[in-house]
Amino acid sequence: MQSIPLSPSAIDTANEQDLRSLFQVWESSVRATHSFLTDVEIQSLIPLVKTELANFDPVYCLRNDVGEPFAFLGVAAFKIEMLFVHAANRGRGAGRLLSEFAIQELHANSVDVNEQNVQALGFYRHIGFRQVSESAFDAAGLPFPLLHLALQQDHVCRKKSVQR
C-alpha cells in the first residue's frame, strides 16, 4: 500500500493526461461500493463516465507518490457531482479531505446518492448531510432511486479553513 498525502495542500487539479487514471479510480470505487449494479450495468455506464470525465472542469484530485490520481472530486453549482476514491485507498481520509475541500472552498452544500449505496449514504450523513428529498430514477433516467442530500446549516466543517 502506497503512502498517500492527506493535507489540503495535496489537492491538485486533474488534467487530460489523468483521464485514464481517473476512469480507473471510478471503476475501482464503483465496483467496491455499488453492489446493486450488475457488471452489464457498469459496462453500459463506461461511455457516459468517460465522456463526463473528459468534459467536467475542474476535477480535483489527490495523487499517490508516483503522481497518479487515487481519488477525485467534481463540484458544479454548489453540488458534489462526483467523489470517488480508489478501492485500495478507501477508509484512509481521502474522501473526507476532498469533501471538506468541496464544502469549505467550493461552497458545496448538496449531493445526490444512490439509495442502494449505503456506504456513500453513511459517509455523507457522517459529515453532516441530511436527506431533503428523493427521486425514483437517477440522472440518466434509470430506475436507481436517488436520495437528495443537503448540508446542515450548522455544519462545523465550514468554520475551518482549508489552506491550499
C-alpha positions as CSV (number, residue, x, y, z in Angstrom):
1,M,0.0,0.0,0.0
2,Q,1.5,3.3,-1.1
3,S,1.6,6.3,1.3
4,I,-0.9,9.0,0.4
5,P,-0.8,12.7,1.2
6,L,-3.7,13.8,3.2
7,S,-3.2,17.5,3.7
8,P,-5.3,20.1,1.9
9,S,-2.2,21.3,0.0
10,A,-2.1,17.9,-1.7
11,I,-5.3,18.7,-3.6
12,D,-4.5,19.2,-7.3
13,T,-6.4,19.8,-10.5
14,A,-6.6,16.9,-12.8
15,N,-5.6,17.3,-16.4
16,E,-6.2,15.5,-19.7
17,Q,-3.3,13.1,-19.1
18,D,-5.1,11.9,-15.9
19,L,-8.2,10.7,-17.7
20,R,-7.2,7.1,-17.8
21,S,-6.3,7.1,-14.1
22,L,-9.5,8.9,-13.2
23,F,-11.5,6.3,-15.0
24,Q,-9.6,3.5,-13.2
25,V,-10.4,5.2,-9.9
26,W,-14.1,5.5,-10.8
27,E,-14.3,1.8,-11.9
28,S,-12.5,0.6,-8.8
29,S,-14.7,2.7,-6.5
30,V,-17.9,1.7,-8.2
31,R,-17.1,-2.0,-8.1
32,A,-16.3,-1.6,-4.3
33,T,-19.4,0.4,-3.4
34,H,-22.2,-0.1,-6.0
35,S,-23.0,-3.8,-5.4
36,F,-26.5,-3.1,-6.7
37,L,-25.1,-2.7,-10.2
38,T,-24.5,-5.7,-12.4
39,D,-21.4,-6.0,-14.5
40,V,-23.5,-5.3,-17.6
41,E,-24.9,-2.1,-16.0
42,I,-21.4,-1.0,-15.1
43,Q,-20.2,-1.7,-18.6
44,S,-23.1,0.4,-20.0
45,L,-22.1,3.3,-17.9
46,I,-18.5,3.4,-19.1
47,P,-19.0,5.6,-22.3
48,L,-21.1,8.1,-20.2
49,V,-18.5,8.2,-17.5
50,K,-15.6,8.6,-19.9
51,T,-17.4,11.5,-21.6
52,E,-18.3,13.1,-18.3
53,L,-14.7,12.9,-17.0
54,A,-13.3,14.4,-20.3
55,N,-15.8,17.3,-20.1
56,F,-16.1,18.1,-16.4
57,D,-13.9,21.0,-15.4
58,P,-12.4,21.3,-13.0
59,V,-11.8,17.9,-11.5
60,Y,-9.8,18.0,-8.3
61,C,-7.7,15.0,-7.2
62,L,-5.3,13.5,-4.7
63,R,-2.2,11.8,-6.2
64,N,-0.2,8.9,-4.9
65,D,3.6,9.1,-4.6
66,V,4.1,8.5,-8.3
67,G,1.8,11.3,-9.3
68,E,-1.3,9.3,-10.3
69,P,-4.7,10.3,-9.0
70,F,-6.2,7.9,-6.5
71,A,-9.2,10.0,-5.5
72,F,-11.1,12.8,-7.3
73,L,-13.9,15.3,-6.8
74,G,-16.1,17.4,-9.1
75,V,-18.4,20.2,-7.9
76,A,-20.9,22.2,-10.1
77,A,-23.4,24.7,-8.9
78,F,-22.6,24.0,-5.3
79,K,-23.3,20.3,-5.7
80,I,-20.9,17.5,-5.3
81,E,-21.3,15.8,-8.7
82,M,-18.6,13.2,-8.3
83,L,-16.4,11.9,-5.4
84,F,-14.6,8.7,-6.0
85,V,-11.7,7.0,-4.1
86,H,-9.8,4.0,-5.5
87,A,-10.8,0.9,-3.5
88,A,-7.2,0.4,-2.3
89,N,-7.3,3.8,-0.6
90,R,-10.8,3.8,0.9
91,G,-11.1,4.4,4.6
92,R,-7.9,6.5,4.9
93,G,-9.3,10.0,4.8
94,A,-9.2,10.9,1.1
95,G,-13.0,11.2,0.7
96,R,-13.3,13.3,3.8
97,L,-10.5,15.6,2.8
98,L,-12.0,16.1,-0.7
99,S,-15.5,16.6,0.7
100,E,-14.2,19.1,3.2
101,F,-12.5,21.0,0.4
102,A,-15.7,20.9,-1.6
103,I,-17.7,22.3,1.4
104,Q,-15.2,24.9,2.6
105,E,-13.6,26.2,-0.6
106,L,-16.2,25.4,-3.3
107,H,-19.2,26.0,-1.1
108,A,-20.8,22.7,-1.9
109,N,-24.0,22.2,0.0
110,S,-25.7,19.3,-1.7
111,V,-25.1,15.8,-3.2
112,D,-27.2,13.0,-4.7
113,V,-26.6,9.5,-3.6
114,N,-28.0,6.2,-5.0
115,E,-30.4,4.9,-2.4
116,Q,-28.7,1.5,-2.6
117,N,-25.2,2.8,-2.0
118,V,-25.4,2.5,1.8
119,Q,-21.7,3.2,2.2
120,A,-21.8,6.6,0.5
121,L,-25.1,7.4,2.3
122,G,-23.5,6.7,5.6
123,F,-20.4,8.7,4.7
124,Y,-22.3,11.8,3.7
125,R,-24.6,11.6,6.8
126,H,-21.5,11.3,9.0
127,I,-20.0,14.5,7.6
128,G,-23.2,16.5,8.0
129,F,-25.6,15.9,5.1
130,R,-29.2,15.1,5.6
131,Q,-31.9,13.8,3.1
132,V,-34.2,16.5,1.8
133,S,-36.0,14.6,-1.0
134,E,-35.7,11.6,-3.3
135,S,-36.3,10.6,-6.9
136,A,-37.3,7.2,-8.3
137,F,-34.8,7.5,-11.1
138,D,-31.2,8.5,-11.4
139,A,-30.0,11.4,-13.6
140,A,-29.8,9.2,-16.7
141,G,-33.5,8.1,-16.2
142,L,-32.6,4.6,-15.0
143,P,-34.5,3.0,-12.1
144,F,-31.9,3.6,-9.5
145,P,-33.5,5.7,-6.8
146,L,-31.6,8.8,-5.7
147,L,-31.6,10.5,-2.3
148,H,-31.0,14.2,-2.5
149,L,-29.0,15.4,0.5
150,A,-28.2,18.9,1.7
151,L,-25.6,20.0,4.2
152,Q,-27.0,21.0,7.6
153,Q,-26.7,24.8,8.2
154,D,-24.7,24.3,11.4
155,H,-22.1,22.1,9.9
156,V,-18.8,22.6,11.8
157,C,-16.6,21.9,8.8
158,R,-17.5,25.3,7.4
159,K,-15.9,27.0,10.4
160,K,-12.5,25.7,9.5
161,S,-10.4,27.0,6.5
162,V,-8.7,24.7,4.0
163,Q,-5.4,26.2,3.1
164,R,-4.1,25.2,-0.4
